[in-house]
Amino acid sequence: MRLLGPFALCLEENRPWNGEWPVSKTHRIAWAATALAGAAATAVLAVAPAAQAGTPGSFIGRFHKLTTIGSTVPANGDVNPYGTALVTKSQGSLVMGNVLISNFNNAKNLQGTGTTIVQVSPSGKLSVFAKIRASKLPGPCPGGVGLTTALEILRGGWVVVGSLPTKDGSSATSAAGCLIVLDNRGHVRETFSGNGINGPWDMAAASHGPSAQLFVSNVLNGTKAAGGKVVRRGTILRLDLMVGGSKPPRLINTTKIGSGFPQRTDPAALVIGPTGLGLGQGGTLYVANSLVSAINAIPGATSRSSSAGTGTRITSGGALNTPLGLIIAPNGDVLTVNGGNGLIVETTPSGMQIAKKMLDSSGSPPGAGALFGLALAPGNAGVYYVDDAVNTLRLLH
């Protein structure tokens, strides 16, 4: 299904574009705007050459096939798949080898109103893991439910998902939201809100025995008040948890480890700001700095007690064009998917872009904001990704 919609404001200038695109999600429109600034972004690339199709030693260079696994649309019609998480152990309703996926839009295609987490098997069979009702939440979640790319599975099958809700799909009605914690049968057990959680957009996780850490990007600090202008107030939080037994994870501490990331609201994209997160070697957290088409690194993310600001920008431009989803490859490289050109890009920790693959050539430009969540396939045999242009789970292998 495809819908026609007006182009959003250009990435750096509040000026309308004159054309129209065939898109299936309003969120995709503004991400594609970054393609218009592609030449300028490339000009700022100094330390990383353009990625090749498959440099020897790259992780994604050995994959050449794209397979559609199945639809991500449940019976209630939720669309716009965002978060992905591979189920590594069967427990409760979770089935090993399946992929959990969170939906951001409802059946009317309104952003920030999706309420379902679905589970898709390797053969494409879809089931609903959870349908979350704002009225049934056991704790605060300012604004309600609109499930984002922030989706992780912790020890014991505890599932954590972000909520950045709206009333009508517009940034004007967006609210701070929360993190929602579900047990392994899809029942909501608690929420984490406040303490800096303000529009949780994406998330990474690390486990250490009975303890766990969540790293969360937040994109609503000051953005509504700025009325579409860029504000440098995006944050990265670390939540330290205790996990174990039948009781929900217990929040021990919240620390702001990153701040000052550029972000802005947008009439079509809802919000553009720091998105994907991945924890690399030595406790370095990599951030998809979406608005400026860059990847930043925050050192000592697992232990630092203060903000590193935006950290170090390891690469920008080149094959990057509004990077959204981000994970760490088995070889330690950073994998990102672009909203502005439909590519997955592999970048070394030193900032060398060494490989790229086209994942979504639909739309004009290719990709048009269709790519968000990523997950490694079992045995590192490929990369799962969601394509919200057609509401499907796909596999690069």
N, C-alpha and C positions, 0 to 999 in steps of 0.2 A: 504494500500500500504506500502511495506517495502523495504528499500534499504540497501545494504551491504556497509559498509565503514570501514576504518581502525580505530583502537582504538587511542584515543588521548594520549597525554603525561600523565603520572601518576600525581596525584595531587601535590605532593611535589618534584618529581624528573623528570627531563627532559629525560626520557628514554622511548622508545617505548614498547608497549605490543605486544605479538606475535599472538594474536587471532583476530577474526573478530566477529562482532555482527550483527544480523539482526535489523536494525534500520530504522526508517522512517525520522529521522531528524539528520543532522550532529551535531546539538547542543546537542543532547541527549548523544552522545558518551562520551564526556569528563566529563559530570556530572557523568556518571557511573564509571569513574575512581576512584572516591572517595570511592567506595565500597572496593577497594583494600587496602585502608588505614583504614578500619573500625575498625580493632582490635586496632590499635594505637590510634584512636580517642576515643574508649571506655576507654582506659587506663587513659586518662586525666580527665575523669568524676569523680568529687569528691563529689559534693554537690547534685547531682540528680541521683537517682536510675533509672534503666531501666524502661521504660513505660510498663504498663500492658495493656491488651486488652480493659479494661473498668473499671477503678477504680470508686467506688461509688462517685457521685458528679461531675464527669467529664461531659463535654458537648457532646463529640463525643461517649462516652461509650454507649449511648442509641440508637445509629444508627447501623444497621446491614445489610443494603441492599444497593447495588450499581446499579444504573439505568443509562443506556445510554440515554441521552435526544435527541441528534441529531448531525449531521455533522456540522463542523465549516468552511467548504470549500465553498467559493463563486464561482460564475461562472468563474471568472478570474483565478481560480486555486490556490490562495494563501493558504499556509499551515503554520504549526507550530503555533497553537494558544497559546498566552501568557497571555495577560491581561484579566481580567474579572471584570465586574461591574454590579450589580443588578439595574434595573430600578425601582425606588420606586414610581414614579409618571408619569402618561401619560401626555406628552406635546410634541408638534411638531410631529416628527416621532418616538419618544420614547414611548414604550408601557409598562405600569406598569406590573411587573412580568416577563418581558423578561430579558435576560442577554446580555450585550454588550461584545464582544470579539475582541481583536486586533490580527492580524496575522503578524508574524515576517518574514516569508519567502515567496518568490513568487512561481509561479508554477514550476519553475526550481529547487526549494528547496535551493535557495541561501539565506543565512542569511542576515538580515539587508536590505531586499529589499521588504518586505511585505507592502502593501499600503491600506489594507482594514480593516474596523471595521464592523463586522457583528452583527446582532441582532437575538438571538435564543429564541423562545417562549418555555413555559413549555411543550408544545406538540412536540417540535422539529422542528417547522417551522423556516426556515432560511431566512433572508432578509439582504440586504446590507444597513447598516446605512450610511457609507461613504466610498468613494474611493478617496484617497488623492493623488494629483499630485504635485510633487515637483515644477514643472514649474508654478503652480497656487498659491503657497503659498503667503500670503500677507506680509510676513516678513522674516527675515533671519532664515535659518535652515541649518547650515553648513553640507554639504554632501548630503542633500536630505531627503528621507523618508524611514524608516525601523522601523515599529511600535513595541514597546517593551511591557513589562509587566506593565509599568506605565500607568494606565487607571483609571480615576475617573469621576464621574458625580457630578457637583456642583449645587447649587440652581439655578433655572431657566432652568435647563436642559443643562447647558453648560458642554460640554464634553472635558476633557483634556487628551491627550495621548502623551507618550514619543516617540521620534524618535532617534534611534542609527543606522544610515545608513551606508551601504557599497556600493561599486561599483560592486563587484563580489562575495560577500559572504565571503570574507576573512578579518581577522583582519587588514591586511596590508593596506586595502583600507577603513577602518572604519573612521568615522568623528564624530565631537562633537555632531551634531544633535541639537535638541531643544525640547520644549514642544509645541504641536499644540493644539489650542483651536478651538472647533467647536460649533456651535449653536445646538439647539435641533432638527434641521432638517438635520444635518450632513454636513452643509456648514462650511468650514474653515473660521475663522474670524480674527485670529491673531496667532502669534508665540511668545514664550519666549525663548531667546537664550542668550549666554554669561553669564556674572555674575556668573561664576562657573558651569554653566550647561555644562557638558562634558560627553556624553554617559549616558543620563537618563535611568535607568534600571528598576526601580520600583517606586511605589508612594503610599502614603496614604494621606487622606484629612480630614479636620475638618472644619465645618461651624459654624459661630457665627452671626446669623442675616445677615446683609449686608456684613460681612467680611468672608473670608475663608482663610485657610492655606493649602498649599501643602507641603508635605515632600517627597523629591526626592533623591534616591540613584544614585550616579554617578560613573562610572567604567572605564573611559578612561584616567584618570590623570596619565600620565607617563607610561601607560601600553604598548603602541606601541613601544616607545623608548627602553623599557626594553627587547624586543625580546623574550617574553615568561617567563622571570624571574618574581618572585613575587616582587611587589612593594607595599608599605604600604601607598597608597595615595588616597584610596577610600573615598569619601565624602558623607555627608548627608546635603542637603540644605533645609531650610524652606523658602517658598515663601509666603509672605503676600499679599492678594488680596482684592479688593473691588468688590463685585458682586451685580448686581441689574439692572433691566430695560432691554432695548433692546440692550444696548451697551455691548461689550465683557468685561469680568472681567479685572480690571485694576491692574497691578502689582505695589505694593507700596514699597516693600522692599524685599531683598534677604539676608538671614543670613546663614552662615555655622555653623551648630550646631553639626556636627560630622565629624571626619577626621581620617586618619591613618589606614583605613580598608585595609586588604590585598586583592590584586587583581592581575590578570595577563591575558594577551591575550593567546589564544590557537589556534592552527591550525585547530581544529575541532569545538571547542565550542565558538569560536569568543572571548569571554571574560568570566572570572569567577571572581566575586567580590560580595560586599554586594548587596543583592537582596531585598527580601520582607520587607515591613515596616508596622507597625500597631501601632496606637495611643491608649495607654491604660489609665487606671485611673490615675488621678493626673498629666496628661500631660506627662507621660513617653512614649517615642517612642521605640518600640522594633524592632530590626534589625536582619534579617537572615544573619549572617556572614558566607556566603556560603563556602568560601575557607577553613575554619577551623572547619566546622560543629558545629557551636555555635549560640546561640542567645544572643545578647547584648542589654543593656537597656541604653537609653540616657535620663537622668532626665530633667524635666523642658523644654521639647522640644518646647512647645507652646510659651514660653516667654523668653528663654535664649537668650543672646546677643552675645555669644561666643561659640566656639567649646568645646564640652565635650570630644574630642578625640574619642576613640572607646567606651566610656562609661564603663559600668560594664558588664562583661560576666556573665550571670545568669546561664547558663548551656551549656554543650558541650558533645559530644559523646553520649553514651547511644543509644537511638533509632534514634538520629539525624545522617544523612549522606548526606551532602550537602543540607541543607535546602534552598529552593528557595522561593516559594510563602508563604506569611504570612498574617494572619488577626487576629483580636481579637474576641474571642467568647463572647457570651452574659454574661457569668459569669466572664469575665475579664481574662480568660486564653488565652495563645498564641497558635494559631494553625499554624503549618508549614507543608509543603509537601516537601518530600525529592527527590532529583535527583539521589541518590545513592542506594535506596532500595525500592522505591515505597510506602513508608508509609506516612500517615498523623499522626502527633504527637501533643499531647496536653500538654502544659507546664504551670504550675502556675507562677504568677509573681515572686514568690520566687525561681523559678528554678527547681521545682519538675516535672519531666516528669511522668504524671499520666495516660496517655492513648495513644494508638496507634491503627491504623487500616490500613490494606493493601488496597491501592487504585488501584495499577497497578502491577500485578504479571508477566506481560509479560517481555520479554527480559532477558538477563543474564548479571548482576544481575537484579532482579525485579526492575521495574521502569525505569532504564537506562535513567534518565534525562527527563522523559515524563511529569512531573507535574510542573505547574507554577502557574497561577492565581487561586485565591480562592474568593468566595463570599458566604455570608450567604443566605440561601433560605428564602423566605417570611415566617414570623412567626417563624423564627429560627428553621424551620422544617428539616433542613439538611444543607449540605455544597455543593455548586456547585464547580466543578473544571474542568479544561481542561486537556485532555489527548492527548498530541501531538504525541504520538506513533501511534495513529489512527485518529487524527484530529477530536476529538469529545468533546462535552460538556457532563459531567456526573454529577450524584448527589449521594452523600452519605446521606442516610436517614433511 
